[in-house]
Amino acid sequence: MNDIILLKQGEIVLKGLNKRDFEQRLINNVKYRLGKIAKFKVYALQSTIYAEPQENCDMDAALETVKKVFGANTVTKAAACGKDKDAIIETASKYLAAELKTAKTFKVESKRADKRFPMGSIELSQYVGGALHDLFPHLKPDMNNPELTVYVEIRDLAAYIHGPALQGGGGLPTGTGGRMVTLLSGGIDSPVASYMMAKRGVELIPVHFYSHPYTSQAAKEKVMTLTSLLEEYCGRLKLELISLTKIQEQIREKCPESLLTVLTRRFMLQTAERIANKNGCTAIITGDNLGQVASQTAEALAVTDECVNKPVFRPLIAMDKKEIVDLARKIGTYETSILPYEDCCTVFTPRRPKTKPKLDEVLAAETLLDVEGLIEEAMKGTL
């Protein structure tokens, strides 16, 4: 019995003349991810990606892997067989035997993409359903709320039999939305923001700022772990590590305490912009959420963004915390994000931060600092 994985395309089907480019990118991404498990032949037909193993492998592990690849709405394991009604019944009864034995109610749904097949979809469903009922007489037909749905797809190369599909990554294939720098703090928000932009096809370059000795090695390793967790969705990521220690010490020593956070964040964005320029990135991504903390008021964000020329994308801007936490749990970053290790944004927190800073006072404070020199020194220490 030929086991295969089917990935049904999502938004890609809406693309026009450049659809093939999106499709090819998805094929490449699937092939790359599955290459860590076994050798697969990956190709596209009729808005479906086929991943066919070329050697014995763990198909359950392969399915779990492609579930997280952006660009496919659903994924499923299926059995391929000849486009013959009796072959379809035999394959369905064997491939889904365990499910058919334990279910109490069922139905068959057929899709005839190959119109040369002599039976219509409804006729085929009735025929297969009747035969399966004869083989598993305990099953009761239920067209509205069945415990098990048997899917039959008649396509160009073969007939494919499978049970209910799993939800795929959705969105657009990684690499089709350009490249952007994403600020990865180690908290709950920034990994979720990174995930959301990657889902729109963006290739990410994560940047983490640390402040040794005020932040620990454990805090840095936490961010490395978060990067690894994001790689399950985004593919390979190269984490940039930048020391913010001297910058924060200079701000604390020379500038008004109330402006410490907004000045620090401006340094972060300006440094991120230089990394973006070096890597051909079009924008910067942050996990900011409007009103969540003092540095995320509309006024503070406007003053922060003024220092860079590239757009700053904030996919979490209007979400409430529960929505963000729920998504962090879903993608598997939450438990790591809540580990109690400090980050550079919390070790130099002013007692009374300005929630509505004025641009002129921020610019005046920056004249007390060697902005270019501090950023250049931080960039030289990039790991």
JOTACOR-V580874 format. One record per residue. N is the residue number from 1. SS is DSSP state (A for helix, B for strand, O for the rest). OMEGA is omega in whole degrees, -180 to 180 (999 if undefined). Layout:
n=N ss=SS omega=OMEGA
n=N ss=SS omega=OMEGA
This chain:
n=1 ss=O omega=-175
n=2 ss=B omega=179
n=3 ss=B omega=-178
n=4 ss=B omega=176
n=5 ss=B omega=177
n=6 ss=B omega=176
n=7 ss=B omega=-180
n=8 ss=B omega=-177
n=9 ss=B omega=178
n=10 ss=O omega=-176
n=11 ss=A omega=-177
n=12 ss=A omega=-177
n=13 ss=A omega=-180
n=14 ss=A omega=-178
n=15 ss=O omega=-178
n=16 ss=O omega=-175
n=17 ss=O omega=-180
n=18 ss=O omega=180
n=19 ss=A omega=-177
n=20 ss=A omega=178
n=21 ss=A omega=178
n=22 ss=A omega=-179
n=23 ss=A omega=-180
n=24 ss=A omega=177
n=25 ss=A omega=178
n=26 ss=A omega=177
n=27 ss=A omega=-180
n=28 ss=A omega=-179
n=29 ss=A omega=179
n=30 ss=A omega=-179
n=31 ss=A omega=180
n=32 ss=A omega=-178
n=33 ss=A omega=-178
n=34 ss=A omega=179
n=35 ss=O omega=178
n=36 ss=O omega=-178
n=37 ss=O omega=-179
n=38 ss=O omega=177
n=39 ss=O omega=-180
n=40 ss=B omega=168
n=41 ss=B omega=-176
n=42 ss=B omega=-178
n=43 ss=B omega=-177
n=44 ss=B omega=173
n=45 ss=B omega=174
n=46 ss=O omega=177
n=47 ss=O omega=176
n=48 ss=B omega=175
n=49 ss=B omega=179
n=50 ss=B omega=176
n=51 ss=B omega=-173
n=52 ss=B omega=-179
n=53 ss=B omega=178
n=54 ss=O omega=178
n=55 ss=O omega=179
n=56 ss=O omega=-179
n=57 ss=O omega=178
n=58 ss=O omega=-177
n=59 ss=A omega=176
n=60 ss=A omega=177
n=61 ss=A omega=179
n=62 ss=A omega=179
n=63 ss=A omega=178
n=64 ss=A omega=180
n=65 ss=A omega=-176
n=66 ss=A omega=175
n=67 ss=O omega=-174
n=68 ss=O omega=179
n=69 ss=O omega=-179
n=70 ss=O omega=177
n=71 ss=O omega=179
n=72 ss=B omega=180
n=73 ss=B omega=179
n=74 ss=B omega=176
n=75 ss=B omega=179
n=76 ss=B omega=168
n=77 ss=B omega=-179
n=78 ss=B omega=174
n=79 ss=B omega=179
n=80 ss=B omega=177
n=81 ss=B omega=179
n=82 ss=O omega=-179
n=83 ss=O omega=-179
n=84 ss=O omega=-173
n=85 ss=A omega=-180
n=86 ss=A omega=176
n=87 ss=A omega=179
n=88 ss=A omega=179
n=89 ss=A omega=-180
n=90 ss=A omega=-180
n=91 ss=A omega=-180
n=92 ss=A omega=-177
n=93 ss=A omega=180
n=94 ss=A omega=-174
n=95 ss=A omega=-179
n=96 ss=O omega=-175
n=97 ss=A omega=-177
n=98 ss=A omega=-180
n=99 ss=A omega=-179
n=100 ss=A omega=-180
n=101 ss=A omega=-175
n=102 ss=A omega=-180
n=103 ss=O omega=177
n=104 ss=O omega=179
n=105 ss=B omega=-178
n=106 ss=B omega=167
n=107 ss=B omega=178
n=108 ss=B omega=174
n=109 ss=B omega=-178
n=110 ss=B omega=175
n=111 ss=B omega=-177
n=112 ss=B omega=178
n=113 ss=O omega=175
n=114 ss=O omega=-174
n=115 ss=O omega=177
n=116 ss=O omega=179
n=117 ss=O omega=-169
n=118 ss=O omega=-178
n=119 ss=O omega=174
n=120 ss=O omega=-176
n=121 ss=A omega=-179
n=122 ss=A omega=180
n=123 ss=A omega=180
n=124 ss=A omega=179
n=125 ss=A omega=180
n=126 ss=A omega=-179
n=127 ss=A omega=-179
n=128 ss=A omega=179
n=129 ss=A omega=179
n=130 ss=A omega=-180
n=131 ss=A omega=179
n=132 ss=A omega=177
n=133 ss=A omega=177
n=134 ss=A omega=-179
n=135 ss=A omega=180
n=136 ss=O omega=-171
n=137 ss=O omega=179
n=138 ss=O omega=-178
n=139 ss=O omega=175
n=140 ss=B omega=178
n=141 ss=B omega=177
n=142 ss=O omega=-176
n=143 ss=O omega=-174
n=144 ss=O omega=-177
n=145 ss=O omega=-177
n=146 ss=O omega=176
n=147 ss=O omega=179
n=148 ss=B omega=172
n=149 ss=B omega=176
n=150 ss=B omega=-178
n=151 ss=B omega=177
n=152 ss=B omega=179
n=153 ss=B omega=177
n=154 ss=B omega=-176
n=155 ss=O omega=-173
n=156 ss=O omega=-171
n=157 ss=O omega=-175
n=158 ss=O omega=168
n=159 ss=B omega=-177
n=160 ss=B omega=-178
n=161 ss=B omega=178
n=162 ss=B omega=173
n=163 ss=O omega=-179
n=164 ss=O omega=180
n=165 ss=O omega=176
n=166 ss=B omega=177
n=167 ss=B omega=178
n=168 ss=O omega=-178
n=169 ss=O omega=-178
n=170 ss=O omega=176
n=171 ss=O omega=-177
n=172 ss=B omega=-178
n=173 ss=O omega=178
n=174 ss=O omega=-180
n=175 ss=O omega=180
n=176 ss=O omega=-177
n=177 ss=O omega=-179
n=178 ss=O omega=-177
n=179 ss=B omega=-179
n=180 ss=B omega=171
n=181 ss=B omega=176
n=182 ss=B omega=-180
n=183 ss=B omega=-175
n=184 ss=O omega=-174
n=185 ss=O omega=-173
n=186 ss=O omega=177
n=187 ss=O omega=-178
n=188 ss=A omega=-167
n=189 ss=A omega=-170
n=190 ss=A omega=175
n=191 ss=A omega=179
n=192 ss=A omega=177
n=193 ss=A omega=179
n=194 ss=A omega=179
n=195 ss=A omega=-176
n=196 ss=A omega=179
n=197 ss=A omega=176
n=198 ss=A omega=179
n=199 ss=O omega=176
n=200 ss=B omega=176
n=201 ss=O omega=-175
n=202 ss=O omega=171
n=203 ss=B omega=-171
n=204 ss=B omega=166
n=205 ss=B omega=-177
n=206 ss=B omega=179
n=207 ss=B omega=178
n=208 ss=B omega=176
n=209 ss=B omega=178
n=210 ss=B omega=-176
n=211 ss=O omega=176
n=212 ss=O omega=8
n=213 ss=O omega=-179
n=214 ss=O omega=173
n=215 ss=O omega=-171
n=216 ss=O omega=174
n=217 ss=A omega=179
n=218 ss=A omega=178
n=219 ss=A omega=179
n=220 ss=A omega=180
n=221 ss=A omega=176
n=222 ss=A omega=180
n=223 ss=A omega=176
n=224 ss=A omega=177
n=225 ss=A omega=177
n=226 ss=A omega=178
n=227 ss=A omega=178
n=228 ss=A omega=179
n=229 ss=A omega=178
n=230 ss=A omega=-180
n=231 ss=A omega=178
n=232 ss=A omega=179
n=233 ss=A omega=-168
n=234 ss=A omega=-172
n=235 ss=O omega=-174
n=236 ss=O omega=179
n=237 ss=O omega=176
n=238 ss=O omega=-178
n=239 ss=O omega=174
n=240 ss=B omega=-180
n=241 ss=B omega=-175
n=242 ss=B omega=179
n=243 ss=B omega=179
n=244 ss=O omega=-171
n=245 ss=A omega=-175
n=246 ss=A omega=179
n=247 ss=A omega=-178
n=248 ss=A omega=178
n=249 ss=A omega=178
n=250 ss=A omega=178
n=251 ss=A omega=-179
n=252 ss=A omega=-176
n=253 ss=A omega=-168
n=254 ss=A omega=-171
n=255 ss=O omega=177
n=256 ss=O omega=-177
n=257 ss=A omega=-176
n=258 ss=A omega=-178
n=259 ss=A omega=-174
n=260 ss=A omega=-175
n=261 ss=A omega=-178
n=262 ss=A omega=177
n=263 ss=A omega=178
n=264 ss=A omega=-178
n=265 ss=A omega=176
n=266 ss=A omega=176
n=267 ss=A omega=179
n=268 ss=A omega=-178
n=269 ss=A omega=-180
n=270 ss=A omega=177
n=271 ss=A omega=178
n=272 ss=A omega=180
n=273 ss=A omega=178
n=274 ss=A omega=176
n=275 ss=A omega=178
n=276 ss=A omega=179
n=277 ss=A omega=-179
n=278 ss=A omega=-174
n=279 ss=O omega=178
n=280 ss=O omega=-179
n=281 ss=O omega=-177
n=282 ss=O omega=-174
n=283 ss=B omega=178
n=284 ss=B omega=-179
n=285 ss=B omega=174
n=286 ss=O omega=179
n=287 ss=O omega=-178
n=288 ss=O omega=180
n=289 ss=O omega=-170
n=290 ss=O omega=175
n=291 ss=O omega=-176
n=292 ss=O omega=176
n=293 ss=O omega=-174
n=294 ss=A omega=-178
n=295 ss=A omega=-177
n=296 ss=A omega=169
n=297 ss=O omega=-180
n=298 ss=A omega=-179
n=299 ss=A omega=-179
n=300 ss=A omega=179
n=301 ss=A omega=179
n=302 ss=A omega=179
n=303 ss=A omega=179
n=304 ss=A omega=-175
n=305 ss=A omega=-174
n=306 ss=O omega=-172
n=307 ss=O omega=-178
n=308 ss=O omega=179
n=309 ss=O omega=180
n=310 ss=O omega=176
n=311 ss=B omega=177
n=312 ss=B omega=-179
n=313 ss=B omega=-179
n=314 ss=O omega=-175
n=315 ss=O omega=-179
n=316 ss=O omega=-166
n=317 ss=O omega=-175
n=318 ss=O omega=-179
n=319 ss=O omega=172
n=320 ss=O omega=-171
n=321 ss=A omega=-179
n=322 ss=A omega=178
n=323 ss=A omega=-180
n=324 ss=A omega=179
n=325 ss=A omega=179
n=326 ss=A omega=-180
n=327 ss=A omega=176
n=328 ss=A omega=177
n=329 ss=A omega=-177
n=330 ss=A omega=-176
n=331 ss=A omega=172
n=332 ss=O omega=-179
n=333 ss=O omega=-170
n=334 ss=A omega=-175
n=335 ss=A omega=177
n=336 ss=A omega=-178
n=337 ss=A omega=-176
n=338 ss=O omega=175
n=339 ss=O omega=-169
n=340 ss=O omega=176
n=341 ss=O omega=-175
n=342 ss=O omega=170
n=343 ss=O omega=-171
n=344 ss=A omega=-179
n=345 ss=A omega=-176
n=346 ss=A omega=-176
n=347 ss=A omega=178
n=348 ss=O omega=-176
n=349 ss=O omega=178
n=350 ss=O omega=-180
n=351 ss=O omega=179
n=352 ss=O omega=-179
n=353 ss=O omega=177
n=354 ss=O omega=179
n=355 ss=O omega=179
n=356 ss=O omega=-178
n=357 ss=O omega=177
n=358 ss=O omega=-176
n=359 ss=A omega=-177
n=360 ss=A omega=180
n=361 ss=A omega=178
n=362 ss=A omega=179
n=363 ss=A omega=178
n=364 ss=A omega=179
n=365 ss=A omega=-179
n=366 ss=A omega=177
n=367 ss=O omega=179
n=368 ss=O omega=-175
n=369 ss=O omega=172
n=370 ss=O omega=-173
n=371 ss=A omega=-177
n=372 ss=A omega=-179
n=373 ss=A omega=180
n=374 ss=A omega=180
n=375 ss=A omega=180
n=376 ss=A omega=178
n=377 ss=A omega=178
n=378 ss=A omega=-179
n=379 ss=A omega=179
n=380 ss=A omega=-178
n=381 ss=O omega=-179
n=382 ss=O omega=180
n=383 ss=O omega=999
